[in-house]
Amino acid sequence: MKNSLEELKEARKFLGQADHLVHVTLPSIDDARLFSVIIKNIIESHIHAVSSLVIFDRVSKKIPPFSDETDSKMNMFFLRSMKLHELD
């Protein structure tokens, strides 16, 4: 399992790629197929950001152990982390 900062770095990387595609590549190429790549990068960024928060909460012993699978991390985020950080 990666640590929280590594996951956050990955989230920023994917968000930066999406930003670059929207502001630099899309205006010059103007191809609608780029939207799927942009959306995939935004989704990957979201997944890594959620993973970063859940790992941080686990290391801080605020939530119980969970598996390293994305579904498990998402469930833990919705069930515990959102309430813990008042995101609901």
C-alpha positions as a Markdown table, in Angstrom:
| # | Residue | x | y | z |
|---|---|---|---|---|
| 1 | Met | 0.0 | 0.0 | 0.0 |
| 2 | Lys | 1.3 | 3.4 | -0.9 |
| 3 | Asn | 1.5 | 6.1 | 1.7 |
| 4 | Ser | -0.8 | 9.1 | 1.9 |
| 5 | Leu | 1.7 | 11.6 | 0.3 |
| 6 | Glu | 2.4 | 9.3 | -2.6 |
| 7 | Glu | -1.3 | 9.0 | -3.4 |
| 8 | Leu | -1.7 | 12.7 | -3.1 |
| 9 | Lys | 1.2 | 13.2 | -5.5 |
| 10 | Glu | -0.5 | 10.8 | -8.0 |
| 11 | Ala | -3.8 | 12.8 | -7.6 |
| 12 | Arg | -2.1 | 16.0 | -8.4 |
| 13 | Lys | -0.3 | 14.5 | -11.4 |
| 14 | Phe | -3.6 | 13.3 | -13.0 |
| 15 | Leu | -5.3 | 16.6 | -12.2 |
| 16 | Gly | -2.4 | 18.5 | -13.8 |
| 17 | Gln | -2.6 | 16.3 | -16.9 |
| 18 | Ala | -6.4 | 17.0 | -17.2 |
| 19 | Asp | -5.7 | 20.7 | -16.7 |
| 20 | His | -3.1 | 20.7 | -19.4 |
| 21 | Leu | -5.4 | 18.9 | -21.8 |
| 22 | Val | -8.3 | 21.3 | -21.2 |
| 23 | His | -6.2 | 24.6 | -21.4 |
| 24 | Val | -3.5 | 23.7 | -23.9 |
| 25 | Thr | -4.2 | 20.7 | -26.0 |
| 26 | Leu | -8.0 | 21.0 | -26.5 |
| 27 | Pro | -8.0 | 24.5 | -27.9 |
| 28 | Ser | -5.2 | 23.8 | -30.4 |
| 29 | Ile | -6.5 | 20.4 | -31.5 |
| 30 | Asp | -10.2 | 20.8 | -31.0 |
| 31 | Asp | -11.1 | 17.1 | -31.0 |
| 32 | Ala | -14.1 | 15.9 | -29.0 |
| 33 | Arg | -12.3 | 12.6 | -28.3 |
| 34 | Leu | -10.0 | 14.4 | -25.9 |
| 35 | Phe | -13.0 | 14.7 | -23.5 |
| 36 | Ser | -12.9 | 11.0 | -22.6 |
| 37 | Val | -9.2 | 11.3 | -21.8 |
| 38 | Ile | -9.8 | 14.4 | -19.7 |
| 39 | Ile | -12.6 | 12.7 | -17.8 |
| 40 | Lys | -10.5 | 9.6 | -17.2 |
| 41 | Asn | -7.7 | 11.8 | -15.7 |
| 42 | Ile | -10.2 | 13.6 | -13.5 |
| 43 | Ile | -11.6 | 10.3 | -12.2 |
| 44 | Glu | -8.1 | 8.9 | -11.6 |
| 45 | Ser | -7.3 | 12.1 | -9.7 |
| 46 | His | -10.4 | 11.7 | -7.5 |
| 47 | Ile | -9.6 | 8.0 | -6.8 |
| 48 | His | -6.1 | 8.9 | -5.7 |
| 49 | Ala | -7.2 | 11.8 | -3.6 |
| 50 | Val | -9.8 | 9.6 | -1.8 |
| 51 | Ser | -7.2 | 6.9 | -1.3 |
| 52 | Ser | -4.8 | 9.5 | 0.2 |
| 53 | Leu | -7.4 | 10.7 | 2.7 |
| 54 | Val | -8.4 | 7.1 | 3.7 |
| 55 | Ile | -4.8 | 6.0 | 4.1 |
| 56 | Phe | -4.1 | 9.1 | 6.3 |
| 57 | Asp | -7.1 | 8.3 | 8.4 |
| 58 | Arg | -6.0 | 4.7 | 8.8 |
| 59 | Val | -2.4 | 5.7 | 9.8 |
| 60 | Ser | -3.9 | 8.2 | 12.3 |
| 61 | Lys | -6.0 | 5.2 | 13.7 |
| 62 | Lys | -9.3 | 7.1 | 13.1 |
| 63 | Ile | -10.7 | 4.2 | 10.9 |
| 64 | Pro | -10.4 | 0.5 | 11.0 |
| 65 | Pro | -8.2 | -1.6 | 8.6 |
| 66 | Phe | -9.3 | -2.1 | 5.0 |
| 67 | Ser | -8.0 | -3.9 | 2.0 |
| 68 | Asp | -5.9 | -2.2 | -0.7 |
| 69 | Glu | -8.6 | -2.5 | -3.3 |
| 70 | Thr | -10.2 | 0.7 | -4.7 |
| 71 | Asp | -13.7 | -0.5 | -3.8 |
| 72 | Ser | -12.7 | -1.0 | -0.2 |
| 73 | Lys | -11.1 | 2.4 | 0.0 |
| 74 | Met | -14.2 | 4.1 | -1.6 |
| 75 | Asn | -16.5 | 2.3 | 0.9 |
| 76 | Met | -14.4 | 3.3 | 3.8 |
| 77 | Phe | -14.4 | 6.9 | 2.5 |
| 78 | Phe | -18.2 | 7.0 | 2.2 |
| 79 | Leu | -18.8 | 5.2 | 5.5 |
| 80 | Arg | -16.2 | 6.7 | 7.8 |
| 81 | Ser | -14.0 | 9.5 | 6.3 |
| 82 | Met | -16.8 | 11.7 | 5.0 |
| 83 | Lys | -18.4 | 11.8 | 8.5 |
| 84 | Leu | -15.1 | 12.2 | 10.2 |
| 85 | His | -14.2 | 15.2 | 8.1 |
| 86 | Glu | -17.7 | 16.5 | 7.9 |
| 87 | Leu | -17.9 | 16.2 | 4.1 |
| 88 | Asp | -21.5 | 15.1 | 4.0 |
